[in-house]
Amino acid sequence: MNIIVTGYFGSGSSAVLDLLSEYESVGSVVKNKAGGYEHTTFYHPGGIFDLEDKLLKNNDIHRSDEALSTFKKEMFRLNNNNFGWYGSFNTLFGDKFEIILNTFIENLHPFKINARYYGQCEKVIFNPFKIPLQIAARVLLGRTIYVWGRQFIYYTKKPEMNVAFPTEEEYFNAAKTFVKSYMDLFKEPAKENTVFDRLVLCHNLYRVPNYFDDDTRIIKVKRDIRDVYIFNKYLWKKINAGSMYPDDINTFLDYWKRIHKIEKEVNDYRILTINFEDLIYKYEETVRQIEQHCQLSADDHKNKKTLFVPKKSIKNTQVYKLNTEWKKELEDLEKKFPQDLYEFPYDIETTVNEMFDDSRAKKKKGLLTFRRK
């Protein structure tokens, strides 16, 4: 089984990755990469999802040439550069990714055309030596002269057009083969199941039926919006952690509304949505739910609570209660997004040092010392 874990930034999806790593049958050839490994390939700008939109929704001879060129350029950039925590395919697999990439493109039935078009024109210059040629073409061929001495300079490294006009069936058959071959690259020997971090994002989930076979399961992780906002504005920065959200409360409210609104609804048996908090406050129930969804055996959970430790992770919940000065901001969140609040069964006490128990927190000067007031 291929198991994909995803969620919005800060959702707590890494807790599910840790949980799954406790099962003997779950692995990945990049599981021990320092800093983790994220699979950005499909939704990478210019990647296969963009290619679908261009070839199946907005295709024409010019769009097609640009789409294929951009796709190949970006995929080879991921292949040929060692980015470490994403891409790096040549470092990891030699020429295997290039082979499955070229096979995918061939399955789209491309055409090479000895022609150029306006998308390949870099600039236009005045060339007086072209005037005699224009006159000769006018006399001999009757060609219209619009501007004397005008010369188009084209991108010299691309002397022809590469286009493809696949049907939906052809495209998705080729895409499924490419996706399966990609996931097979990451299979760890002697492991029945392979785990992938963010192989698809929440906005890509509607594409699942067209790209994945029955041997794929997806776990989408949610988290209480109050904790996400407080972590983002007040806490992550204190350990030099990045963020994907604006700080200002009004901007955050608008951002959160809009980024969720563009999600397309999908009802697919391969997708399970859980709350990060349920892994802590309803551990046994949620673990059974994940096992059933991913067809994992409870007997295979050999390293239970060694990587994901609920009694530690509980300190990363209810952080919005640390300071009463945040109350006004939280009221706005609670009013606008009641569906994104978690009903905690009981209160807990936590501190910033208990949340961030890694070396980054210890080295950061001026670490917040908020305690509940």
Secondary structure by P-SEA (a helix, b strand, c coil): cbbbbbbcccccaaaaaaaaaacccccccccccccccccccccccccaaaaaaaacccccaaaaaaaaaaaaaaaaaaacccccccccccccccaaaaaaaaaaaaaabbbbbcccccccccbbbbbccaaaaaaaaaaaccccccccbbbbbccccccbbbbbbccaaaaaaaaaaaaaaaaaaaccccccbbbbcccccccccccccccccccbbbbbbbccaaaaaaaaccccccccccccccccaaaaaaaaaaaaaabbbbbcccbbbbbccccccaaaaaaaaaaaaacccccccccccccccccccccccccccccccaaaaaaaaaaacccccccccbbbbbccccccccccccccccccccccc
